[in-house]
Amino acid sequence: MNKFFRGAVGAYLIYLGASLISGYLKGGSDSQMAPWMIIFFGCFFVIAGLALIVWLFMDAAKNGREQADGVAGESGTEAASSDAGPGYGIEADAGTAEKAGEDPGGASGRGNGSD
C-alpha cells in the first residue's frame, strides 16, 4: 500500500507541476503570485514527483535483487550444510580417526596417502 501511495503522490505532483507551468505559458493564470514563483513551484513539483517515482522503482529493483539473492543463498546454504556436518566428509572421518589413534585410512588403506 505504501508503494502505491508513493507512486500516486509522485504522479499527482508531476501533473500539478506540469499544469502550473502550462497554465502560465498559455497565459491563463490570473494568479496574484509572481510569474517566477509559478515557474519555480511548477518545476519543484515536477522534480519532486519524478524523485518519488524514481525512488519507487529503485526500491522495487533493490527488493527484487534481495529476493533473488535470498533464493540463491538459501539453496547454497542447504547444500553446504548437508556436506559440512560431522561424519559426512573424508576430512571429518580422518580427523576423528587420528584423534582416536587409529589409521585414518581404515582397513582399506585409503585416505592417508602413505601407501
Helices and strands as residue ranges (DSSP letters): H 2-26, H 35-83, H 90-99, G 106-108
